[in-house]
Amino acid sequence: MERKVLANAIRALSMDGVQQANSGHPGAPMGMADIAEVLWRDHMNHNPQNPEWADR
């Protein structure tokens, strides 16, 4: 999936979370979505099929 698509998904989820909580400010999560996408894709170890994975 393209990086910009993932960053925009993070933005949309951030807006939804703030809206549902009826509290907070979406500015920081929306502004840092590109940073979060790079960290998640390039630097963090994750395996969605194994959430109990040690050393992740």
Beta strands, then each sheet from edge to edge (+ up, - down):
end
